[in-house]
Amino acid sequence: MNLTTNARMATLAAATERHLEDALAYFLELRLRCRGNPEAMALVDRCLALLARAQSADQRDLQQLEVEIEALRAELVERLGPPPNSVLH
């Protein structure tokens, strides 16, 4: 690998780490807001577990995580209905 490739990989790794840290902070805050609701806390705990596994996942592990995330998404759609259409500004 050359220096340019190494620099790109380092930049990508740093961005990914920031996204994981942001997601961790979000789920920890969400868990605090869910206190008193065991079902909601269990759901947030599942998300935290997936996030923790993603931090050290290799390519094969990431593929398995994608399967588990899709199963979680399908469960949420079944329980709560499809997400509403969002308008982003």
Residue pairs with C-beta under 8 A, 6 or more apart in sequence:
1 9
20 51
20 54
20 55
23 51
24 48
24 51
27 44
27 47
27 48
27 51
28 48
30 44
31 41
31 44
31 45
31 48
34 40
34 41
34 44
35 41
43 76
46 72
47 72
50 65
50 68
50 69
50 72
53 61
53 65
54 62
54 65
57 65
77 83
